[in-house]
Amino acid sequence: MERGKKKEPAKKCLVLDEILGCIFSYLQEPDDRQAISQVSKRWHKMDGETRKCVSVSNCYSIAPSALSKRFKNLEKFKLKGKPRAAEFDLLVENWGGYAGPWIQEIVKAYPSLKFLHLRRMEVSDKDLEILGHGCGAALQVSFLATATSCACNSPTTA
């Protein structure tokens, strides 16, 4: 390389990021996404910026803030709380699986979330109210499977 000539790495990086973004948009399988995110730090970052759907199989495996820090543009989010034993009443009362911290982070980080799936989570009326006010306009589908603690699951008295 001749002396005095400057490289333009920033321009090359922008082109590379644009190309990677286009390629990553075609990868939808979670296993493929996980594999490419392990190639390099740049690919890991690009995966976080381009991923639209994330599933968390244990709500205690990652902090809500860590998820929103890595994945900036989520449109679909699936979260599981209690283990499957909860479906057979094999857990002690108040075991956990509280949706509150997650819903607060979702409203703050993803106001345009389109799909939310909460499974075996403790969801309160206040959680639903926060979710409705924070993401209500954009949230097209909200699916609560085996959710407890909200008035919608309480028996009504006449």
PASEBA-1860 file (N, C-alpha, C; in nm, 3 decimals):
! residues 158
1> MERGKKKE> 0.084/-0.118/0.000/0.000/0.000/0.000/0.088/0.124/0.000 ~ 0.053/0.220/-0.078/0.131/0.342/-0.088/0.114/0.423/0.038 ~ 0.223/0.491/0.070/0.221/0.574/0.188/0.134/0.697/0.165 ~ 0.059/0.734/0.265/-0.024/0.853/0.255/-0.167/0.824/0.211 ~ -0.190/0.707/0.153/-0.327/0.673/0.114/-0.400/0.618/0.234 ~ -0.522/0.660/0.250/-0.604/0.614/0.362/-0.704/0.510/0.314 ~ -0.723/0.412/0.398/-0.829/0.314/0.369/-0.962/0.376/0.409 ~ -1.067/0.322/0.354/-1.201/0.367/0.391/-1.277/0.250/0.452
9> PAKKCLVL> -1.239/0.207/0.574/-1.306/0.091/0.633/-1.451/0.116/0.669 ~ -1.484/0.238/0.704/-1.622/0.266/0.744/-1.718/0.243/0.627 ~ -1.679/0.285/0.508/-1.762/0.268/0.391/-1.778/0.120/0.357 ~ -1.669/0.046/0.366/-1.673/-0.098/0.339/-1.760/-0.169/0.442 ~ -1.750/-0.129/0.566/-1.831/-0.191/0.672/-1.979/-0.168/0.649 ~ -2.015/-0.047/0.605/-2.156/-0.018/0.579/-2.210/-0.104/0.467 ~ -2.130/-0.123/0.362/-2.172/-0.208/0.251/-2.184/-0.352/0.298 ~ -2.087/-0.399/0.374/-2.091/-0.535/0.426/-2.213/-0.555/0.516
17> DEILGCIF> -2.242/-0.459/0.603/-2.359/-0.470/0.691/-2.488/-0.473/0.611 ~ -2.494/-0.394/0.505/-2.613/-0.392/0.420/-2.633/-0.528/0.351 ~ -2.524/-0.585/0.303/-2.531/-0.716/0.238/-2.570/-0.823/0.339 ~ -2.507/-0.820/0.457/-2.541/-0.918/0.561/-2.688/-0.906/0.600 ~ -2.738/-0.783/0.613/-2.878/-0.762/0.647/-2.971/-0.825/0.545 ~ -2.935/-0.813/0.417/-3.017/-0.873/0.311/-3.014/-1.026/0.320 ~ -2.897/-1.081/0.344/-2.884/-1.226/0.356/-2.959/-1.277/0.478 ~ -2.940/-1.210/0.591/-3.003/-1.254/0.715/-3.155/-1.249/0.707
25> SYLQEPDD> -3.209/-1.159/0.626/-3.354/-1.148/0.616/-3.417/-1.275/0.556 ~ -3.338/-1.354/0.486/-3.389/-1.479/0.428/-3.379/-1.596/0.525 ~ -3.307/-1.580/0.633/-3.291/-1.688/0.730/-3.396/-1.673/0.840 ~ -3.490/-1.765/0.844/-3.599/-1.757/0.940/-3.592/-1.864/1.048 ~ -3.526/-1.975/1.022/-3.519/-2.084/1.119/-3.432/-2.044/1.238 ~ -3.481/-2.065/1.360/-3.404/-2.028/1.479/-3.266/-2.095/1.486 ~ -3.257/-2.221/1.443/-3.128/-2.290/1.447/-3.028/-2.226/1.350 ~ -3.075/-2.185/1.233/-2.989/-2.117/1.137/-2.942/-1.983/1.193
33> RQAISQVS> -3.035/-1.910/1.253/-3.000/-1.780/1.312/-2.898/-1.796/1.424 ~ -2.916/-1.899/1.506/-2.822/-1.922/1.615/-2.683/-1.955/1.560 ~ -2.679/-2.035/1.456/-2.551/-2.074/1.396/-2.478/-1.953/1.337 ~ -2.549/-1.869/1.264/-2.481/-1.755/1.202/-2.439/-1.651/1.306 ~ -2.513/-1.642/1.415/-2.476/-1.543/1.517/-2.348/-1.581/1.590 ~ -2.303/-1.705/1.573/-2.181/-1.751/1.638/-2.057/-1.738/1.551 ~ -2.073/-1.690/1.428/-1.960/-1.679/1.335/-1.862/-1.571/1.380 ~ -1.914/-1.454/1.412/-1.827/-1.344/1.455/-1.910/-1.244/1.534
41> KRWHKMDG> -1.841/-1.149/1.595/-1.912/-1.045/1.669/-2.000/-0.961/1.578 ~ -1.952/-0.932/1.459/-2.030/-0.853/1.363/-2.157/-0.927/1.324 ~ -2.146/-1.057/1.298/-2.263/-1.135/1.259/-2.360/-1.147/1.377 ~ -2.306/-1.159/1.497/-2.390/-1.165/1.617/-2.470/-1.035/1.631 ~ -2.404/-0.924/1.610/-2.471/-0.794/1.619/-2.576/-0.780/1.509 ~ -2.541/-0.822/1.388/-2.634/-0.812/1.275/-2.757/-0.900/1.297 ~ -2.735/-1.018/1.354/-2.848/-1.106/1.385/-2.943/-1.036/1.482 ~ -2.889/-0.972/1.583/-2.972/-0.900/1.680/-3.050/-0.786/1.618
49> ETRKCVSV> -2.991/-0.720/1.519/-3.057/-0.606/1.455/-3.163/-0.648/1.353 ~ -3.150/-0.768/1.298/-3.241/-0.808/1.190/-3.344/-0.913/1.231 ~ -3.328/-0.973/1.348/-3.422/-1.078/1.388/-3.556/-1.018/1.424 ~ -3.663/-1.078/1.374/-3.799/-1.029/1.397/-3.877/-1.114/1.497 ~ -3.831/-1.237/1.521/-3.905/-1.330/1.607/-3.809/-1.396/1.705 ~ -3.848/-1.397/1.833/-3.768/-1.462/1.937/-3.858/-1.543/2.028 ~ -3.809/-1.661/2.066/-3.878/-1.745/2.166/-3.785/-1.764/2.284 ~ -3.839/-1.745/2.403/-3.764/-1.770/2.526/-3.837/-1.882/2.599
57> SNCYSIAP> -3.771/-1.996/2.613/-3.839/-2.114/2.668/-3.841/-2.116/2.821 ~ -3.768/-2.027/2.885/-3.771/-2.017/3.031/-3.754/-1.870/3.067 ~ -3.855/-1.811/3.127/-3.852/-1.668/3.155/-3.740/-1.628/3.252 ~ -3.680/-1.725/3.319/-3.570/-1.695/3.412/-3.433/-1.718/3.349 ~ -3.428/-1.757/3.221/-3.300/-1.784/3.157/-3.228/-1.658/3.110 ~ -3.301/-1.549/3.096/-3.243/-1.423/3.051/-3.323/-1.308/3.112 ~ -3.255/-1.201/3.141/-3.324/-1.083/3.195/-3.397/-1.012/3.081 ~ -3.514/-0.957/3.108/-3.586/-0.884/3.003/-3.503/-0.773/2.939
65> SALSKRFK> -3.425/-0.703/3.019/-3.343/-0.593/2.964/-3.233/-0.645/2.873 ~ -3.179/-0.763/2.901/-3.075/-0.820/2.814/-3.133/-0.857/2.678 ~ -3.255/-0.906/2.678/-3.320/-0.941/2.552/-3.342/-0.816/2.466 ~ -3.396/-0.711/2.526/-3.424/-0.589/2.449/-3.296/-0.517/2.408 ~ -3.189/-0.539/2.480/-3.061/-0.478/2.443/-3.006/-0.543/2.316 ~ -3.021/-0.675/2.303/-2.968/-0.745/2.186/-3.061/-0.738/2.066 ~ -3.191/-0.757/2.087/-3.287/-0.762/1.977/-3.367/-0.632/1.975 ~ -3.340/-0.550/1.877/-3.399/-0.416/1.873/-3.529/-0.406/1.794
73> NLEKFKLK> -3.554/-0.500/1.703/-3.665/-0.484/1.609/-3.762/-0.602/1.610 ~ -3.794/-0.654/1.726/-3.882/-0.769/1.732/-4.025/-0.734/1.692 ~ -4.087/-0.826/1.620/-4.228/-0.814/1.586/-4.309/-0.926/1.650 ~ -4.244/-1.039/1.677/-4.310/-1.153/1.739/-4.226/-1.200/1.856 ~ -4.295/-1.229/1.968/-4.224/-1.271/2.088/-4.303/-1.380/2.158 ~ -4.236/-1.489/2.190/-4.298/-1.601/2.260/-4.220/-1.625/2.389 ~ -4.293/-1.633/2.500/-4.229/-1.647/2.631/-4.300/-1.754/2.713 ~ -4.221/-1.844/2.768/-4.276/-1.948/2.855/-4.230/-1.922/2.997
81> GKPRAAEF> -4.322/-1.943/3.092/-4.292/-1.918/3.232/-4.266/-2.045/3.310 ~ -4.368/-2.094/3.373/-4.355/-2.211/3.461/-4.324/-2.337/3.380 ~ -4.261/-2.436/3.444/-4.240/-2.563/3.375/-4.372/-2.634/3.349 ~ -4.368/-2.732/3.265/-4.491/-2.803/3.227/-4.562/-2.869/3.344 ~ -4.488/-2.895/3.450/-4.548/-2.955/3.570/-4.661/-2.870/3.625 ~ -4.659/-2.741/3.596/-4.764/-2.650/3.643/-4.900/-2.688/3.585 ~ -4.902/-2.746/3.467/-5.028/-2.785/3.405/-5.095/-2.900/3.478 ~ -5.019/-2.971/3.559/-5.072/-3.085/3.634/-5.077/-3.057/3.784
89> DLLVENWG> -5.069/-2.929/3.822/-5.071/-2.886/3.962/-4.963/-2.952/4.045 ~ -4.845/-2.966/3.988/-4.733/-3.028/4.058/-4.634/-2.926/4.115 ~ -4.666/-2.798/4.104/-4.580/-2.693/4.159/-4.647/-2.632/4.281 ~ -4.566/-2.580/4.370/-4.620/-2.512/4.487/-4.683/-2.380/4.444 ~ -4.775/-2.330/4.525/-4.838/-2.202/4.494/-4.733/-2.092/4.494 ~ -4.758/-1.989/4.414/-4.667/-1.874/4.402/-4.527/-1.915/4.359 ~ -4.518/-2.014/4.271/-4.389/-2.061/4.223/-4.314/-1.953/4.146 ~ -4.386/-1.872/4.073/-4.322/-1.768/3.992/-4.381/-1.765/3.853
97> GYAGPWIQ> -4.299/-1.727/3.758/-4.345/-1.713/3.621/-4.423/-1.585/3.601 ~ -4.381/-1.479/3.668/-4.454/-1.352/3.663/-4.425/-1.277/3.533 ~ -4.531/-1.234/3.468/-4.517/-1.165/3.340/-4.488/-1.016/3.356 ~ -4.511/-0.960/3.473/-4.497/-0.816/3.495/-4.367/-0.755/3.447 ~ -4.250/-0.805/3.490/-4.124/-0.746/3.444/-4.107/-0.755/3.292 ~ -4.153/-0.864/3.235/-4.142/-0.882/3.090/-4.232/-0.784/3.016 ~ -4.354/-0.768/3.063/-4.448/-0.679/2.996/-4.400/-0.534/3.005 ~ -4.345/-0.496/3.118/-4.291/-0.359/3.130/-4.178/-0.336/3.030
105> EIVKAYPS> -4.091/-0.434/3.014/-3.981/-0.421/2.918/-4.031/-0.424/2.774 ~ -4.128/-0.508/2.745/-4.186/-0.517/2.611/-4.247/-0.384/2.570 ~ -4.323/-0.324/2.660/-4.388/-0.196/2.631/-4.284/-0.087/2.605 ~ -4.176/-0.090/2.683/-4.072/0.011/2.669/-3.988/-0.011/2.542 ~ -3.950/-0.135/2.513/-3.858/-0.163/2.403/-3.926/-0.191/2.269 ~ -4.049/-0.246/2.273/-4.116/-0.289/2.149/-4.259/-0.236/2.141 ~ -4.278/-0.107/2.132/-4.415/-0.053/2.127/-4.491/-0.094/2.001 ~ -4.420/-0.140/1.898/-4.488/-0.182/1.776/-4.489/-0.334/1.760
113> LKFLHLRR> -4.482/-0.407/1.873/-4.488/-0.553/1.870/-4.621/-0.597/1.810 ~ -4.615/-0.697/1.721/-4.736/-0.742/1.652/-4.795/-0.868/1.712 ~ -4.711/-0.953/1.769/-4.759/-1.082/1.819/-4.690/-1.113/1.951 ~ -4.769/-1.148/2.050/-4.716/-1.186/2.180/-4.782/-1.314/2.225 ~ -4.700/-1.409/2.265/-4.750/-1.538/2.314/-4.689/-1.562/2.452 ~ -4.772/-1.564/2.553/-4.728/-1.593/2.689/-4.785/-1.728/2.729 ~ -4.699/-1.817/2.773/-4.743/-1.952/2.810/-4.703/-1.981/2.954 ~ -4.800/-2.030/3.032/-4.779/-2.066/3.172/-4.715/-1.950/3.250
121> MEVSDKDL> -4.772/-1.833/3.235/-4.724/-1.713/3.303/-4.829/-1.662/3.400 ~ -4.786/-1.595/3.503/-4.875/-1.528/3.597/-4.897/-1.386/3.544 ~ -5.015/-1.361/3.493/-5.047/-1.232/3.432/-5.156/-1.165/3.514 ~ -5.128/-1.044/3.559/-5.228/-0.971/3.638/-5.308/-0.878/3.549 ~ -5.417/-0.827/3.604/-5.497/-0.729/3.531/-5.415/-0.605/3.500 ~ -5.330/-0.566/3.594/-5.244/-0.449/3.572/-5.149/-0.474/3.456 ~ -5.096/-0.596/3.446/-5.007/-0.631/3.333/-5.080/-0.614/3.201 ~ -5.204/-0.662/3.195/-5.283/-0.650/3.073/-5.313/-0.504/3.039
129> EILGHGCG> -5.338/-0.426/3.142/-5.364/-0.283/3.122/-5.239/-0.213/3.067 ~ -5.123/-0.241/3.125/-4.998/-0.183/3.078/-4.972/-0.224/2.934 ~ -4.993/-0.350/2.903/-4.973/-0.401/2.768/-5.068/-0.334/2.669 ~ -5.193/-0.319/2.708/-5.292/-0.255/2.621/-5.260/-0.110/2.593 ~ -5.215/-0.037/2.695/-5.182/0.104/2.674/-5.051/0.120/2.598 ~ -4.954/0.031/2.623/-4.822/0.046/2.561/-4.812/-0.007/2.420 ~ -4.877/-0.118/2.393/-4.866/-0.182/2.261/-5.000/-0.203/2.193 ~ -5.105/-0.156/2.254/-5.239/-0.186/2.206/-5.266/-0.156/2.061
137> AALQVSFL> -5.221/-0.043/2.012/-5.250/-0.004/1.874/-5.182/-0.097/1.774 ~ -5.061/-0.141/1.805/-4.986/-0.224/1.711/-5.005/-0.373/1.736 ~ -5.039/-0.410/1.858/-5.049/-0.551/1.894/-5.172/-0.612/1.829 ~ -5.150/-0.698/1.731/-5.259/-0.759/1.656/-5.312/-0.884/1.724 ~ -5.223/-0.960/1.785/-5.263/-1.085/1.848/-5.193/-1.096/1.982 ~ -5.267/-1.126/2.084/-5.209/-1.153/2.214/-5.268/-1.284/2.262 ~ -5.187/-1.384/2.277/-5.234/-1.516/2.313/-5.183/-1.552/2.451 ~ -5.272/-1.576/2.543/-5.235/-1.612/2.679/-5.277/-1.757/2.704
145> ATATSCAC> -5.183/-1.847/2.698/-5.213/-1.988/2.722/-5.180/-2.023/2.866 ~ -5.274/-2.077/2.936/-5.260/-2.116/3.075/-5.212/-2.000/3.161 ~ -5.259/-1.882/3.131/-5.226/-1.766/3.213/-5.317/-1.763/3.333 ~ -5.264/-1.721/3.446/-5.343/-1.717/3.567/-5.333/-1.579/3.631 ~ -5.413/-1.558/3.729/-5.413/-1.438/3.814/-5.485/-1.318/3.757 ~ -5.537/-1.323/3.637/-5.609/-1.207/3.588/-5.760/-1.231/3.603 ~ -5.834/-1.124/3.607/-5.978/-1.133/3.629/-6.047/-1.211/3.518 ~ -5.985/-1.215/3.401/-6.048/-1.288/3.289/-6.054/-1.439/3.317
153> NSPTTA> -5.973/-1.488/3.411/-5.976/-1.630/3.446/-6.056/-1.658/3.573 ~ -6.099/-1.551/3.639/-6.174/-1.568/3.764/-6.319/-1.600/3.732 ~ -6.380/-1.688/3.813/-6.522/-1.714/3.790/-6.605/-1.592/3.826 ~ -6.706/-1.565/3.747/-6.790/-1.448/3.774/-6.905/-1.489/3.865 ~ -6.946/-1.397/3.946/-7.060/-1.423/4.035/-7.177/-1.339/3.988 ~ -7.292/-1.399/3.989/-7.410/-1.326/3.942/-7.487/-1.269/4.057
END
